[in-house]
Amino acid sequence: MKHLKIIIILILIVLLIILSFIYIRNNLTGRAIEEFTHTKAICNTSNFCQDYEITCKGNEIVKQQPITGAAIQHSENWQDPRANPQDLCK
């Protein structure tokens, strides 16, 4: 009878450890995918482009901050070669 109690307690401890690892793994993975930061140049109608550090949560912008000294003025006939330059969180 004493051995049965010890075995049951050990099984419960192992289950608790396994469930804890699953919980921690799911929370860390979800947060890492959910929020991310990257840089992107944003250009205006006069072809002045400024680099920004953009933090996204899903498809929504959380923070958008210009990077000092990371700007360029292109000529008036320059065309942005990017497919969707305004997609900031994709």
C-alpha positions as CSV (number, residue, x, y, z in Angstrom):
1,M,0.0,0.0,0.0
2,K,2.9,2.4,0.8
3,H,4.5,1.7,-2.5
4,L,1.2,2.4,-4.3
5,K,1.1,5.9,-2.7
6,I,4.7,6.7,-3.7
7,I,4.0,5.6,-7.3
8,I,0.9,7.7,-7.5
9,I,2.7,10.7,-6.1
10,L,5.6,10.3,-8.6
11,I,3.1,10.0,-11.5
12,L,1.4,13.2,-10.4
13,I,4.7,15.0,-10.1
14,V,5.8,13.9,-13.6
15,L,2.4,15.0,-15.0
16,L,2.7,18.4,-13.3
17,I,6.2,18.9,-14.8
18,I,5.0,17.9,-18.3
19,L,2.0,20.2,-18.1
20,S,4.3,23.1,-16.9
21,F,6.6,22.6,-19.8
22,I,3.7,22.6,-22.3
23,Y,2.3,25.8,-20.7
24,I,5.6,27.6,-20.8
25,R,6.4,26.5,-24.4
26,N,3.0,27.6,-25.7
27,N,3.2,31.0,-24.0
28,L,6.7,31.8,-25.2
29,T,6.1,30.6,-28.7
30,G,2.8,32.6,-28.9
31,R,4.4,35.8,-27.8
32,A,7.4,35.5,-30.1
33,I,5.1,35.1,-33.1
34,E,2.6,37.7,-32.0
35,E,5.0,40.6,-31.7
36,F,8.0,41.4,-33.9
37,T,10.2,44.4,-34.8
38,H,11.8,45.2,-38.2
39,T,13.0,48.1,-40.2
40,K,11.5,49.5,-43.3
41,A,11.9,52.6,-45.4
42,I,8.8,54.7,-45.8
43,C,8.7,57.1,-48.8
44,N,6.6,60.2,-49.3
45,T,5.2,61.6,-52.6
46,S,8.4,63.6,-53.2
47,N,10.5,60.4,-53.0
48,F,12.0,61.3,-49.7
49,C,12.6,57.9,-47.9
50,Q,13.1,57.5,-44.1
51,D,14.0,54.3,-42.4
52,Y,11.8,53.4,-39.4
53,E,12.0,50.7,-36.7
54,I,8.5,49.2,-36.7
55,T,7.0,47.0,-34.0
56,C,4.0,45.0,-35.0
57,K,1.6,42.8,-33.1
58,G,-0.1,40.6,-35.6
59,N,-1.0,43.0,-38.5
60,E,-1.2,46.1,-36.3
61,I,1.5,48.7,-35.7
62,V,2.4,49.0,-32.0
63,K,5.3,51.4,-32.4
64,Q,6.9,53.3,-35.4
65,Q,10.1,55.2,-34.7
66,P,12.4,56.9,-37.3
67,I,16.0,55.9,-37.3
68,T,18.3,58.9,-37.1
69,G,20.5,59.5,-40.1
70,A,18.8,56.8,-42.2
71,A,17.1,58.9,-44.9
72,I,17.6,59.5,-48.6
73,Q,16.1,61.9,-51.2
74,H,15.6,60.1,-54.6
75,S,15.2,61.9,-57.9
76,E,11.7,62.9,-58.9
77,N,11.4,60.2,-61.6
78,W,12.4,57.4,-59.1
79,Q,9.9,54.6,-58.6
80,D,9.8,52.4,-55.5
81,P,10.6,48.9,-56.7
82,R,8.9,47.2,-53.8
83,A,5.6,45.4,-54.5
84,N,3.7,46.8,-51.5
85,P,5.8,49.4,-49.7
86,Q,3.0,50.4,-47.4
87,D,2.5,46.9,-46.0
88,L,4.3,47.6,-42.7
89,C,3.3,44.6,-40.7
90,K,3.2,41.8,-43.2
